[in-house]
Amino acid sequence: MFASLPCKLALAWPGGRLGAKAADVSLTLHDTPLLLGLMRGQIGQLADAYVRGRMDIEGSLADVMKVAAHLVGDPVKRGEQGLWPARMRHWRSRWRHHQMRDARSVQSHYDLSDEFFALWLDPRRVYSCAYFRDPGMSLAEAQEAKLDHICRKLQLAPGQRFLDVGAGWGGLLLWAAEHYGVQATGITLSQNQHRYVTQLIEERGLGGRVEMRLLDYRQLPESQTFDRIASVGMFEHVGRGHLRSYFARLCSHLRPGGLVLNHGITAGGLRNESLGAGIGDYIEQHIFPGGELVHVAQVAQHLAEGGLELLDAENLRPHYARTLWAWSDGLERQLEAARGLTDEAKVRAYRLYLAGSAMSFEQGWLSLYQLLAARPNGVADGVADGVAADAATTADLVTADGLRGAQSDYRFNRAHMYAQTEPENYGPR
Ligand SMILES: C[S@@+](CC[C@H](N)C(=O)[O-])C[C@H]1O[C@@H](n2cnc3c(N)ncnc32)[C@H](O)[C@@H]1O
């Protein structure tokens, strides 16, 4: 097991020691049964042991993750689905996700501490994959490029009614209002985010045009419709059993001919919705309770079943690997400050979550898609507010200059990022 490792590893456990003296990565197990988890490549179990102080890790997280990837092998090829057959997973997800429980899960993550997130996110606190339009961009520049990329794909224009579902700390909401002149509504389940963005709106004098609401997406009044909707890094919280009704809701809140952009994480393969090697359990327990991922093919199906017409799909997987390494490096630089804001177990949990997620995107275990879709003019289900007369046809929208412009630079960028096949090239590490 040690011979073909990508870097030098030292391993110690009660009463034993193995491996290189001058090691890149040292693992100290404080109880012997963890050896079994190590042999079986159960890195989720090891990560849990690290959080609970049953194990210590030394070495750069980049090297630690190289070792972890080696131990796991390829969960995409192994096709791990957990113990539940597809039908059961669907119904389990339906049962698990209801408004009260989702609010609890979401708040347990996002309401940890605004200052903690601010330590390693960019100044706008955008908490989703950035877009490194030019390879030399900083994280802050790449986040702004992402916000603009989304606005251009959606062809935002002054006066349009724009909804941001899962608006976080307001990055896109404020960018769209300030740069594109839209009437913007954001919703979130996080009390901290709601308070923070409401204050920003006031400070910037955007009160009449921008509002942030503390609301579940299922609580938006049925009669409220928008010209444009964005959902960025949010649909991972919805649950596979609710995706169809989630997209149907977005469709019903769009005017006919309106556009929606769904940006989110997908499973890297059709058969690894639940990441193997115990990783999924680790994320569920320590980071995102209730988070669920499906493959983009299934997202496209749910989207169509929800009444939306898919116009364009862009894969940003390499961009998320780079974003996550930037977050991870940011946290590593601020460990002492982080320990002052939350407990040691949380800091440990986030160290492995950020670096481990970066590795998962590098490996292709996870992916990230922006899906641009429209509510076709023909879909009139009584929920929309009858503005079809002024709605452009979908054909008009696809050929409009804005989308063509956005497409030409991202097509180029996609080819550029994929030309760099080695993970080392994802970012300046
Ligand atoms: C990963 S953050 C992304 C935030 C923001 N879009 C960004 O890119 O920075 C996910 C957001 O989704 C929100 N969210 C999750 N489930 C939600 C729900 N059921 N209804 C409304 N918002 C939800 C969270 O409160 C949080 O603001």
The ligand as an ORCA input file, in Angstrom:
! r2SCAN-3c Opt
* xyz 0 1
  C     -23.851     27.729     -0.724
  S     -24.919     29.073     -0.296
  C     -24.825     29.993     -1.808
  C     -25.087     31.432     -1.575
  C     -24.965     32.338     -2.791
  N     -25.858     31.962     -3.850
  C     -23.531     32.405     -3.273
  O     -23.267     31.939     -4.384
  O     -22.710     32.929     -2.552
  C     -26.580     28.366     -0.320
  C     -27.696     29.332     -0.011
  O     -28.941     28.652     -0.211
  C     -29.832     29.013      0.823
  N     -30.868     27.969      0.936
  C     -30.706     26.658      1.152
  N     -31.883     26.026      1.186
  C     -32.831     26.980      0.985
  C     -34.252     26.965      0.911
  N     -34.943     25.837      1.101
  N     -34.898     28.123      0.669
  C     -34.210     29.283      0.512
  N     -32.857     29.351      0.567
  C     -32.185     28.218      0.811
  C     -28.941     29.172      2.040
  O     -29.584     29.919      3.044
  C     -27.737     29.879      1.400
  O     -27.987     31.252      1.352
*
